[in-house]
């Protein structure tokens, strides 16, 4: 049947996909507002709002929100990312009206009680502490901070202890009233759902939601690159080497996704085979590409022991440079197959499918069919990928490292080796 889309009179978009033989429904409200939309004095507020959404409304306290959904065997949660916030549930198909009612209730009538706020601030302070104590988490925070220095895009989603402790109920109300409007929201359901019935339920509860958000557009991000190193007395080191990536809307976005799979998307990838299997220089290595609305970042993460750090980075750089020289048809075909399989497997999960549809609606204003995505993949060529590699890995790098990183090559040496400076290239040569 495919994805069906309706728009309510207030501009709210409602999309569904019926998945035959599935008795449950994954549904939620996705908002085009996340950590990046915070003002300077709001760092961490979007994430706190996500936590506070379940702490009580005018008609339900926190216990009632949790017990009503669990009384029918359902589950409810929320998530904050850099550019979006989502509130979602999963229930059996007969309980969709209840789930819609609860989600609408927390979006329209949350009280943000000061006593609940104080408790939740304490919980988030613990979360910040736990992240700081987890090197493979904190290295990514430091990586994005360095890649997009002094910008909201580079800030940690969690905020800082100082900012989190400073927030008030009034700030939460102001943020949701300013950021959340029907023009920046989509309501999506996937599974055993009927489109017309779902639209009626959403219309009843969110049809009068404010049509427009009064949001200021975030400043365009500028990739800066740079170096961050934090020496810690640990058994292993967490290292991320990155470069300026591509935004969702640009031509090279899907090529960048495929390139990340060729370099480090599985056990057959170049980095895994060369760095881990052949040389044993780390216990974990993979590549990734994160796209945002106006920029992106391409990176390689590796975890290794202290004695192998000095050898690891030159091998990674060598593999990145080799990608600019040659990529085989076999590698391209394998990456295409991995990407396509991931798309097809997402159709077997109602939750994954709902999230995918919501993301497409927020980013592109329409659902993008699997056939269209596969067609885009089929048009990628070896020449395009090698050209992208040559351009991508000659940009100013971002280096973030946490652990016993004293033997990590200097930032200038890494940077010069990527641009082909002869003396340093020989110094880092494998």
C-alpha positions as a Markdown table, in Angstrom:
| # | Residue | x | y | z |
|---|---|---|---|---|
| 1 | Unk | 0.0 | 0.0 | 0.0 |
| 2 | Unk | 2.9 | 2.4 | 0.7 |
| 3 | Unk | 3.0 | 5.5 | 2.8 |
| 4 | Unk | -0.2 | 7.6 | 3.0 |
| 5 | Unk | 0.1 | 11.3 | 3.9 |
| 6 | Unk | -2.5 | 13.8 | 5.0 |
| 7 | Unk | -2.2 | 17.4 | 6.3 |
| 8 | Unk | -4.6 | 18.8 | 8.9 |
| 9 | Unk | -6.1 | 22.2 | 8.7 |
| 10 | Unk | -3.4 | 23.6 | 11.1 |
| 11 | Unk | -0.7 | 22.3 | 8.8 |
| 12 | Unk | 0.2 | 19.2 | 10.9 |
| 13 | Unk | 1.5 | 16.3 | 8.7 |
| 14 | Unk | 0.2 | 12.8 | 9.4 |
| 15 | Unk | 1.7 | 9.8 | 7.7 |
| 16 | Unk | 1.1 | 6.1 | 8.0 |
| 17 | Unk | 2.3 | 2.8 | 6.5 |
| 18 | Unk | 0.2 | -0.3 | 6.9 |
| 19 | Unk | 2.4 | -3.4 | 7.4 |
| 20 | Unk | 0.3 | -6.5 | 6.8 |
| 21 | Unk | 0.3 | -9.3 | 9.4 |
| 22 | Unk | 1.6 | -7.0 | 12.2 |
| 23 | Unk | -0.7 | -6.7 | 15.2 |
| 24 | Unk | 1.2 | -3.8 | 16.8 |
| 25 | Unk | 1.6 | -0.1 | 15.8 |
| 26 | Unk | 4.7 | 2.1 | 16.3 |
| 27 | Unk | 3.6 | 5.7 | 16.4 |
| 28 | Unk | 5.0 | 9.0 | 17.5 |
| 29 | Unk | 5.4 | 12.7 | 17.1 |
| 30 | Unk | 8.6 | 14.0 | 15.6 |
| 31 | Unk | 9.6 | 17.7 | 15.9 |
| 32 | Unk | 12.1 | 19.5 | 13.8 |
| 33 | Unk | 13.8 | 21.0 | 16.9 |
| 34 | Unk | 16.7 | 19.6 | 18.8 |
| 35 | Unk | 19.9 | 20.5 | 20.6 |
| 36 | Unk | 20.9 | 22.7 | 17.8 |
| 37 | Unk | 17.9 | 25.0 | 18.2 |
| 38 | Unk | 18.9 | 26.0 | 21.8 |
| 39 | Unk | 20.0 | 29.5 | 22.6 |
| 40 | Unk | 23.3 | 30.1 | 24.3 |
| 41 | Unk | 21.7 | 30.0 | 27.7 |
| 42 | Unk | 19.6 | 26.9 | 26.9 |
| 43 | Unk | 22.4 | 24.3 | 26.4 |
| 44 | Unk | 20.8 | 21.0 | 27.3 |
| 45 | Unk | 17.3 | 22.3 | 27.6 |
| 46 | Unk | 15.9 | 20.2 | 24.6 |
| 47 | Unk | 17.1 | 17.0 | 26.3 |
| 48 | Unk | 15.7 | 18.1 | 29.7 |
| 49 | Unk | 12.4 | 18.8 | 28.0 |
| 50 | Unk | 12.3 | 15.3 | 26.6 |
| 51 | Unk | 12.8 | 13.9 | 30.1 |
| 52 | Unk | 10.2 | 16.2 | 31.7 |
| 53 | Unk | 7.5 | 15.3 | 29.1 |
| 54 | Unk | 6.6 | 12.2 | 31.1 |
| 55 | Unk | 6.5 | 13.9 | 34.5 |
| 56 | Unk | 2.9 | 15.0 | 34.6 |
| 57 | Unk | 0.1 | 16.9 | 32.8 |
| 58 | Unk | -3.0 | 18.6 | 33.9 |
| 59 | Unk | -4.9 | 15.3 | 33.8 |
| 60 | Unk | -2.2 | 12.7 | 34.4 |
| 61 | Unk | 0.7 | 12.5 | 36.9 |
| 62 | Unk | 3.9 | 10.7 | 36.1 |
| 63 | Unk | 2.6 | 7.4 | 37.5 |
| 64 | Unk | -0.6 | 7.6 | 35.4 |
| 65 | Unk | 1.3 | 8.2 | 32.2 |
| 66 | Unk | 3.4 | 5.2 | 32.8 |
| 67 | Unk | 0.7 | 2.9 | 34.1 |
| 68 | Unk | -1.9 | 3.7 | 31.5 |
| 69 | Unk | 0.4 | 2.7 | 28.6 |
| 70 | Unk | 1.8 | -0.4 | 30.4 |
| 71 | Unk | -1.7 | -1.5 | 31.5 |
| 72 | Unk | -2.3 | -2.4 | 27.9 |
| 73 | Unk | 1.2 | -3.9 | 27.4 |
| 74 | Unk | 2.6 | -0.9 | 25.5 |
| 75 | Unk | 5.7 | 1.2 | 25.9 |
| 76 | Unk | 6.4 | 4.9 | 25.6 |
| 77 | Unk | 9.7 | 6.9 | 25.3 |
| 78 | Unk | 11.3 | 9.9 | 23.8 |
| 79 | Unk | 14.7 | 10.9 | 22.2 |
| 80 | Unk | 16.6 | 14.1 | 21.5 |
| 81 | Unk | 19.1 | 14.5 | 18.6 |
| 82 | Unk | 21.0 | 17.4 | 17.2 |
| 83 | Unk | 18.1 | 18.5 | 15.0 |
| 84 | Unk | 15.0 | 16.6 | 16.1 |
| 85 | Unk | 13.1 | 15.5 | 19.2 |
| 86 | Unk | 10.7 | 12.5 | 19.1 |
| 87 | Unk | 8.0 | 11.2 | 21.4 |
| 88 | Unk | 6.9 | 7.7 | 20.5 |
| 89 | Unk | 5.0 | 4.7 | 21.7 |
| 90 | Unk | 4.3 | 1.1 | 20.6 |
| 91 | Unk | 1.0 | -0.6 | 21.4 |
| 92 | Unk | -1.3 | -3.2 | 20.0 |
| 93 | Unk | -3.5 | -1.8 | 17.2 |
| 94 | Unk | -6.6 | -1.6 | 19.3 |
| 95 | Unk | -4.8 | 0.7 | 21.7 |
| 96 | Unk | -3.7 | 3.4 | 19.2 |
| 97 | Unk | -6.3 | 5.9 | 20.5 |
| 98 | Unk | -4.9 | 5.7 | 24.0 |
| 99 | Unk | -1.3 | 6.2 | 22.8 |
| 100 | Unk | -2.3 | 9.2 | 20.6 |
| 101 | Unk | -4.1 | 10.7 | 23.6 |
| 102 | Unk | -1.1 | 10.3 | 25.9 |
| 103 | Unk | 1.3 | 11.7 | 23.4 |
| 104 | Unk | -0.9 | 14.6 | 22.7 |
| 105 | Unk | -1.4 | 15.2 | 26.4 |
| 106 | Unk | 2.3 | 15.5 | 27.1 |
| 107 | Unk | 2.8 | 17.8 | 24.2 |
| 108 | Unk | -0.1 | 20.2 | 25.0 |
| 109 | Unk | -0.5 | 20.1 | 28.7 |
| 110 | Unk | 2.8 | 19.2 | 30.5 |
| 111 | Unk | 3.1 | 21.0 | 33.8 |
| 112 | Unk | 6.8 | 20.9 | 34.3 |
| 113 | Unk | 6.3 | 20.8 | 38.0 |
| 114 | Unk | 9.3 | 22.4 | 39.9 |
| 115 | Unk | 9.7 | 19.4 | 42.3 |
| 116 | Unk | 9.7 | 17.0 | 39.4 |
| 117 | Unk | 12.1 | 19.3 | 37.6 |
| 118 | Unk | 14.6 | 19.2 | 40.4 |
| 119 | Unk | 14.5 | 15.4 | 40.6 |
| 120 | Unk | 15.0 | 15.1 | 36.8 |
| 121 | Unk | 17.9 | 17.6 | 36.8 |
| 122 | Unk | 19.6 | 15.4 | 39.3 |
| 123 | Unk | 19.0 | 12.4 | 37.0 |
| 124 | Unk | 20.6 | 14.2 | 34.1 |
| 125 | Unk | 23.6 | 15.3 | 36.2 |
| 126 | Unk | 24.1 | 11.6 | 36.8 |
| 127 | Unk | 23.8 | 10.9 | 33.1 |
| 128 | Unk | 26.4 | 13.6 | 32.3 |
| 129 | Unk | 28.7 | 12.0 | 34.9 |
| 130 | Unk | 28.3 | 8.6 | 33.5 |
| 131 | Unk | 29.0 | 9.8 | 29.9 |
| 132 | Unk | 32.2 | 11.5 | 31.1 |
| 133 | Unk | 33.3 | 8.3 | 32.8 |
| 134 | Unk | 32.7 | 6.3 | 29.5 |
| 135 | Unk | 35.6 | 7.1 | 27.2 |
| 136 | Unk | 34.0 | 5.7 | 24.1 |
| 137 | Unk | 31.0 | 8.0 | 24.7 |
| 138 | Unk | 32.9 | 11.2 | 25.7 |
| 139 | Unk | 35.3 | 10.9 | 22.7 |
| 140 | Unk | 32.4 | 11.5 | 20.3 |
| 141 | Unk | 31.3 | 14.6 | 22.3 |
| 142 | Unk | 34.8 | 16.0 | 22.1 |
| 143 | Unk | 35.0 | 15.1 | 18.4 |
| 144 | Unk | 31.9 | 17.1 | 17.5 |
| 145 | Unk | 32.9 | 20.0 | 19.7 |
| 146 | Unk | 36.2 | 20.1 | 17.9 |
| 147 | Unk | 34.8 | 19.6 | 14.4 |
| 148 | Unk | 32.2 | 22.4 | 14.9 |
| 149 | Unk | 34.0 | 24.6 | 17.4 |
| 150 | Unk | 32.0 | 27.2 | 19.4 |
| 151 | Unk | 28.7 | 26.3 | 17.6 |
| 152 | Unk | 25.5 | 24.7 | 18.8 |
| 153 | Unk | 25.9 | 21.8 | 16.3 |
| 154 | Unk | 29.1 | 20.8 | 18.2 |
| 155 | Unk | 27.7 | 21.0 | 21.7 |
| 156 | Unk | 26.8 | 17.9 | 23.7 |
| 157 | Unk | 23.1 | 17.2 | 23.7 |
| 158 | Unk | 23.2 | 16.6 | 27.5 |
| 159 | Unk | 24.3 | 20.1 | 28.3 |
| 160 | Unk | 26.7 | 20.9 | 31.2 |
| 161 | Unk | 26.1 | 20.5 | 35.0 |
| 162 | Unk | 26.0 | 24.3 | 35.3 |
| 163 | Unk | 23.4 | 24.8 | 32.5 |
| 164 | Unk | 21.2 | 21.9 | 33.5 |
| 165 | Unk | 21.0 | 23.0 | 37.2 |
| 166 | Unk | 20.0 | 26.6 | 36.1 |
| 167 | Unk | 16.9 | 25.7 | 34.1 |
| 168 | Unk | 13.4 | 26.6 | 35.3 |
| 169 | Unk | 9.9 | 25.5 | 34.5 |
| 170 | Unk | 9.3 | 28.8 | 32.8 |
| 171 | Unk | 12.2 | 28.1 | 30.4 |
| 172 | Unk | 10.7 | 24.7 | 29.5 |
| 173 | Unk | 7.3 | 26.2 | 28.7 |
| 174 | Unk | 8.9 | 29.0 | 26.7 |
| 175 | Unk | 11.0 | 26.5 | 24.7 |
| 176 | Unk | 8.1 | 24.3 | 23.7 |
| 177 | Unk | 5.9 | 27.2 | 22.9 |
| 178 | Unk | 8.6 | 28.8 | 20.8 |
| 179 | Unk | 9.9 | 25.7 | 19.0 |
| 180 | Unk | 6.9 | 23.4 | 18.7 |
| 181 | Unk | 4.4 | 24.2 | 15.9 |
| 182 | Unk | 2.4 | 22.1 | 13.5 |
| 183 | Unk | 4.5 | 23.4 | 10.7 |
| 184 | Unk | 7.6 | 21.7 | 12.2 |
| 185 | Unk | 6.0 | 18.4 | 13.3 |
| 186 | Unk | 5.0 | 15.1 | 11.8 |
| 187 | Unk | 2.9 | 12.4 | 13.3 |
| 188 | Unk | 3.7 | 8.9 | 12.0 |
| 189 | Unk | 2.4 | 5.4 | 12.6 |
| 190 | Unk | 3.5 | 2.1 | 11.1 |
| 191 | Unk | 2.2 | -1.4 | 11.5 |
| 192 | Unk | -1.4 | -2.6 | 11.9 |
| 193 | Unk | -2.9 | 0.9 | 11.4 |
| 194 | Unk | -5.6 | 2.3 | 9.1 |
| 195 | Unk | -4.7 | 5.7 | 7.7 |
| 196 | Unk | -8.1 | 7.3 | 7.9 |
| 197 | Unk | -8.7 | 6.1 | 11.5 |
| 198 | Unk | -5.3 | 7.3 | 12.6 |
| 199 | Unk | -5.8 | 10.7 | 11.0 |
| 200 | Unk | -9.2 | 11.1 | 12.9 |
| 201 | Unk | -7.5 | 10.3 | 16.2 |
| 202 | Unk | -4.7 | 12.8 | 15.6 |
| 203 | Unk | -7.2 | 15.4 | 14.4 |
| 204 | Unk | -9.2 | 15.1 | 17.7 |
| 205 | Unk | -6.2 | 15.6 | 19.9 |
| 206 | Unk | -3.7 | 17.8 | 17.9 |
| 207 | Unk | -6.0 | 19.4 | 15.2 |
| 208 | Unk | -5.9 | 22.7 | 17.2 |
| 209 | Unk | -2.2 | 22.7 | 18.0 |
| 210 | Unk | -0.5 | 26.0 | 17.2 |
| 211 | Unk | 0.0 | 26.2 | 13.5 |
| 212 | Unk | 3.4 | 27.9 | 13.5 |
| 213 | Unk | 6.5 | 27.8 | 15.7 |
| 214 | Unk | 8.1 | 31.1 | 16.5 |
| 215 | Unk | 11.6 | 29.6 | 16.1 |
| 216 | Unk | 14.7 | 31.4 | 15.0 |
| 217 | Unk | 16.6 | 29.4 | 12.3 |
| 218 | Unk | 19.9 | 28.1 | 13.7 |
| 219 | Unk | 23.0 | 29.7 | 12.2 |
| 220 | Unk | 24.6 | 27.7 | 9.3 |
| 221 | Unk | 27.2 | 25.5 | 10.7 |
| 222 | Unk | 30.9 | 25.8 | 9.7 |
| 223 | Unk | 33.2 | 22.8 | 9.9 |
| 224 | Unk | 36.4 | 23.9 | 11.6 |
| 225 | Unk | 38.3 | 20.8 | 12.4 |
| 226 | Unk | 41.1 | 20.7 | 14.9 |
| 227 | Unk | 42.7 | 18.6 | 17.7 |
| 228 | Unk | 41.5 | 17.4 | 21.1 |
| 229 | Unk | 43.5 | 15.1 | 23.3 |
| 230 | Unk | 42.7 | 14.0 | 26.9 |
| 231 | Unk | 45.3 | 11.8 | 28.6 |
| 232 | Unk | 43.7 | 9.3 | 31.0 |
| 233 | Unk | 45.2 | 6.4 | 32.8 |
| 234 | Unk | 43.2 | 3.7 | 30.9 |
| 235 | Unk | 44.0 | 0.3 | 29.4 |
| 236 | Unk | 42.9 | 1.5 | 25.9 |
| 237 | Unk | 42.7 | 4.6 | 23.8 |
| 238 | Unk | 39.6 | 5.9 | 22.0 |
| 239 | Unk | 40.5 | 7.7 | 18.8 |
| 240 | Unk | 38.3 | 9.5 | 16.2 |
| 241 | Unk | 39.7 | 10.9 | 13.0 |
| 242 | Unk | 37.2 | 12.9 | 11.0 |
| 243 | Unk | 36.6 | 15.3 | 8.0 |
| 244 | Unk | 34.0 | 17.6 | 6.7 |
| 245 | Unk | 31.1 | 15.5 | 5.4 |
| 246 | Unk | 28.0 | 16.2 | 3.3 |
| 247 | Unk | 24.5 | 17.5 | 4.2 |
| 248 | Unk | 21.4 | 15.4 | 3.6 |
| 249 | Unk | 20.4 | 17.4 | 0.5 |
| 250 | Unk | 23.6 | 17.5 | -1.5 |
| 251 | Unk | 24.6 | 15.3 | -4.3 |
| 252 | Unk | 27.4 | 13.4 | -2.5 |
| 253 | Unk | 25.4 | 12.5 | 0.6 |
| 254 | Unk | 24.6 | 8.9 | -0.5 |
| 255 | Unk | 28.0 | 8.5 | -2.0 |
| 256 | Unk | 29.5 | 9.4 | 1.4 |
| 257 | Unk | 27.2 | 6.8 | 3.1 |
| 258 | Unk | 28.4 | 4.1 | 0.7 |
| 259 | Unk | 32.1 | 5.2 | 1.0 |
| 260 | Unk | 31.8 | 4.8 | 4.8 |
| 261 | Unk | 30.6 | 1.2 | 4.3 |
| 262 | Unk | 33.4 | 0.4 | 1.9 |
| 263 | Unk | 36.0 | 1.7 | 4.4 |
| 264 | Unk | 34.6 | 0.6 | 7.7 |
| 265 | Unk | 31.0 | -0.8 | 7.4 |
| 266 | Unk | 31.6 | -4.4 | 8.4 |
| 267 | Unk | 34.0 | -7.3 | 8.8 |
| 268 | Unk | 34.8 | -7.3 | 5.1 |
| 269 | Unk | 35.6 | -3.5 | 5.0 |
| 270 | Unk | 39.0 | -2.2 | 4.2 |
| 271 | Unk | 39.7 | -0.8 | 7.7 |
| 272 | Unk | 38.5 | -3.9 | 9.5 |
| 273 | Unk | 40.6 | -6.2 | 7.3 |
| 274 | Unk | 43.8 | -4.1 | 7.2 |
| 275 | Unk | 43.8 | -2.6 | 10.6 |
| 276 | Unk | 42.3 | -5.3 | 12.7 |
| 277 | Unk | 42.6 | -8.7 | 10.9 |
| 278 | Unk | 45.9 | -8.3 | 9.1 |
| 279 | Unk | 47.8 | -6.1 | 11.6 |
| 280 | Unk | 46.0 | -6.6 | 14.9 |
| 281 | Unk | 46.4 | -2.9 | 15.7 |
| 282 | Unk | 43.0 | -2.5 | 17.4 |
| 283 | Unk | 40.0 | -4.4 | 18.7 |
| 284 | Unk | 37.4 | -2.1 | 17.1 |
| 285 | Unk | 37.4 | 0.1 | 14.0 |
| 286 | Unk | 34.6 | 1.4 | 11.8 |
| 287 | Unk | 33.8 | 4.4 | 9.6 |
| 288 | Unk | 30.7 | 6.6 | 9.8 |
| 289 | Unk | 29.1 | 9.5 | 8.0 |
| 290 | Unk | 26.6 | 11.8 | 9.8 |
| 291 | Unk | 24.6 | 14.2 | 7.6 |
| 292 | Unk | 22.9 | 17.3 | 9.0 |
| 293 | Unk | 20.6 | 19.8 | 7.3 |
| 294 | Unk | 23.5 | 22.0 | 6.1 |
| 295 | Unk | 26.7 | 20.1 | 6.6 |
| 296 | Unk | 28.0 | 16.7 | 7.7 |
| 297 | Unk | 31.0 | 14.9 | 9.2 |
| 298 | Unk | 32.8 | 11.7 | 8.0 |
| 299 | Unk | 34.8 | 9.8 | 10.6 |
| 300 | Unk | 36.8 | 6.8 | 11.6 |
| 301 | Unk | 36.6 | 5.5 | 15.2 |
| 302 | Unk | 39.2 | 3.1 | 16.6 |
| 303 | Unk | 39.9 | 1.6 | 20.0 |
| 304 | Unk | 43.4 | 0.3 | 20.7 |
| 305 | Unk | 46.0 | -0.4 | 23.3 |
| 306 | Unk | 48.7 | 2.1 | 24.2 |
| 307 | Unk | 51.5 | 0.2 | 22.4 |
| 308 | Unk | 49.7 | 0.3 | 19.0 |
| 309 | Unk | 48.6 | 3.9 | 18.8 |
| 310 | Unk | 51.7 | 5.2 | 16.9 |
| 311 | Unk | 51.2 | 2.5 | 14.3 |
| 312 | Unk | 47.4 | 2.7 | 14.0 |
| 313 | Unk | 46.9 | 6.2 | 12.7 |
| 314 | Unk | 49.3 | 5.9 | 9.8 |
| 315 | Unk | 47.6 | 2.7 | 8.6 |
| 316 | Unk | 44.2 | 4.4 | 8.8 |
| 317 | Unk | 45.5 | 7.3 | 6.8 |
| 318 | Unk | 47.0 | 5.0 | 4.3 |
| 319 | Unk | 43.6 | 3.3 | 3.7 |
| 320 | Unk | 41.8 | 6.6 | 3.4 |
| 321 | Unk | 44.3 | 7.7 | 0.7 |
| 322 | Unk | 44.1 | 4.5 | -1.1 |
| 323 | Unk | 40.3 | 5.0 | -1.5 |
| 324 | Unk | 41.1 | 8.1 | -3.5 |
| 325 | Unk | 43.2 | 6.0 | -5.9 |
| 326 | Unk | 41.1 | 2.9 | -6.4 |
| 327 | Unk | 37.9 | 1.2 | -5.4 |
| 328 | Unk | 36.9 | -2.1 | -6.9 |
| 329 | Unk | 33.6 | -2.9 | -8.4 |
| 330 | Unk | 33.3 | -5.8 | -6.0 |
| 331 | Unk | 33.6 | -3.3 | -3.0 |
| 332 | Unk | 31.0 | -1.0 | -4.5 |
| 333 | Unk | 28.6 | -3.9 | -5.2 |
| 334 | Unk | 29.0 | -5.2 | -1.6 |
| 335 | Unk | 28.3 | -1.8 | -0.1 |
| 336 | Unk | 25.2 | -1.3 | -2.3 |
| 337 | Unk | 24.0 | -4.7 | -1.1 |
| 338 | Unk | 24.6 | -3.8 | 2.5 |
| 339 | Unk | 22.7 | -0.5 | 2.1 |
| 340 | Unk | 19.8 | -2.1 | 0.3 |
| 341 | Unk | 19.6 | -5.0 | 2.8 |
| 342 | Unk | 19.4 | -2.4 | 5.6 |
| 343 | Unk | 16.6 | -0.6 | 3.9 |
| 344 | Unk | 14.6 | -3.8 | 3.3 |
| 345 | Unk | 15.2 | -5.1 | 6.9 |
| 346 | Unk | 13.9 | -1.8 | 8.3 |
| 347 | Unk | 10.5 | -2.7 | 6.7 |
| 348 | Unk | 10.3 | -5.7 | 9.1 |
| 349 | Unk | 10.3 | -3.4 | 12.1 |
| 350 | Unk | 7.4 | -1.1 | 12.6 |
| 351 | Unk | 9.4 | 1.2 | 14.9 |
| 352 | Unk | 12.3 | 1.5 | 12.5 |
| 353 | Unk | 9.9 | 2.2 | 9.6 |
| 354 | Unk | 8.0 | 4.9 | 11.5 |
| 355 | Unk | 11.3 | 6.6 | 12.4 |
| 356 | Unk | 12.5 | 6.4 | 8.8 |
| 357 | Unk | 9.3 | 7.9 | 7.4 |
| 358 | Unk | 9.4 | 10.7 | 10.0 |
| 359 | Unk | 13.0 | 11.5 | 9.2 |
| 360 | Unk | 12.2 | 11.7 | 5.5 |
| 361 | Unk | 9.2 | 13.9 | 6.0 |
| 362 | Unk | 11.1 | 16.4 | 8.1 |
| 363 | Unk | 14.1 | 16.5 | 5.9 |
| 364 | Unk | 12.6 | 16.2 | 2.4 |
| 365 | Unk | 8.9 | 17.0 | 2.9 |
| 366 | Unk | 7.9 | 13.6 | 1.4 |
| 367 | Unk | 8.4 | 9.9 | 2.0 |
| 368 | Unk | 11.2 | 8.4 | -0.2 |
| 369 | Unk | 10.4 | 5.0 | -1.5 |
| 370 | Unk | 12.9 | 2.1 | -1.3 |
| 371 | Unk | 13.0 | 1.9 | -5.1 |
| 372 | Unk | 14.1 | 5.6 | -5.4 |
| 373 | Unk | 16.8 | 5.0 | -2.9 |
| 374 | Unk | 18.0 | 1.9 | -4.6 |
| 375 | Unk | 18.0 | 3.8 | -7.9 |
| 376 | Unk | 20.2 | 6.4 | -6.4 |
| 377 | Unk | 22.6 | 3.8 | -5.2 |
| 378 | Unk | 22.7 | 2.1 | -8.7 |
| 379 | Unk | 23.9 | 5.4 | -10.2 |
| 380 | Unk | 27.0 | 5.6 | -8.0 |
| 381 | Unk | 30.2 | 4.8 | -9.9 |
| 382 | Unk | 33.7 | 4.0 | -8.9 |
| 383 | Unk | 35.0 | 7.2 | -10.4 |
| 384 | Unk | 32.5 | 9.2 | -8.3 |
| 385 | Unk | 33.6 | 7.5 | -5.1 |
| 386 | Unk | 37.3 | 7.9 | -5.7 |
| 387 | Unk | 36.8 | 11.5 | -6.6 |
| 388 | Unk | 34.8 | 12.0 | -3.4 |
| 389 | Unk | 37.5 | 10.3 | -1.4 |
| 390 | Unk | 40.3 | 12.5 | -2.8 |
| 391 | Unk | 38.3 | 15.6 | -1.9 |
| 392 | Unk | 37.0 | 14.4 | 1.4 |
| 393 | Unk | 40.2 | 13.3 | 2.9 |
| 394 | Unk | 42.2 | 16.4 | 1.9 |
| 395 | Unk | 40.1 | 18.7 | 4.1 |
| 396 | Unk | 41.4 | 19.8 | 7.5 |
| 397 | Unk | 41.0 | 16.8 | 9.8 |
| 398 | Unk | 39.5 | 16.6 | 13.2 |
| 399 | Unk | 41.3 | 14.5 | 15.8 |
| 400 | Unk | 39.8 | 13.5 | 19.1 |
| 401 | Unk | 41.5 | 11.1 | 21.5 |
| 402 | Unk | 40.9 | 10.0 | 25.1 |
| 403 | Unk | 43.2 | 7.6 | 27.0 |
| 404 | Unk | 46.9 | 6.9 | 27.0 |
| 405 | Unk | 47.4 | 9.0 | 23.9 |
| 406 | Unk | 50.9 | 10.3 | 24.4 |
| 407 | Unk | 52.3 | 8.4 | 21.4 |
| 408 | Unk | 49.5 | 9.6 | 19.0 |
| 409 | Unk | 51.2 | 11.5 | 16.1 |
| 410 | Unk | 51.1 | 15.3 | 16.3 |
| 411 | Unk | 48.1 | 17.0 | 14.7 |
| 412 | Unk | 50.3 | 18.9 | 12.2 |
| 413 | Unk | 51.9 | 15.6 | 11.2 |
| 414 | Unk | 48.5 | 14.0 | 10.6 |
| 415 | Unk | 47.2 | 17.0 | 8.7 |
| 416 | Unk | 50.3 | 17.3 | 6.5 |
| 417 | Unk | 50.3 | 13.6 | 5.7 |
| 418 | Unk | 46.8 | 13.8 | 4.4 |
| 419 | Unk | 47.7 | 16.7 | 2.1 |
| 420 | Unk | 50.8 | 14.9 | 0.9 |
| 421 | Unk | 53.6 | 17.0 | 2.5 |
| 422 | Unk | 56.6 | 14.8 | 1.6 |
| 423 | Unk | 58.7 | 15.0 | 4.8 |
| 424 | Unk | 55.8 | 14.2 | 7.1 |
| 425 | Unk | 54.3 | 11.7 | 4.8 |
| 426 | Unk | 57.5 | 9.8 | 4.9 |
| 427 | Unk | 57.6 | 10.1 | 8.7 |
| 428 | Unk | 54.1 | 8.6 | 9.0 |
| 429 | Unk | 54.6 | 6.1 | 6.2 |
| 430 | Unk | 53.9 | 2.5 | 7.1 |
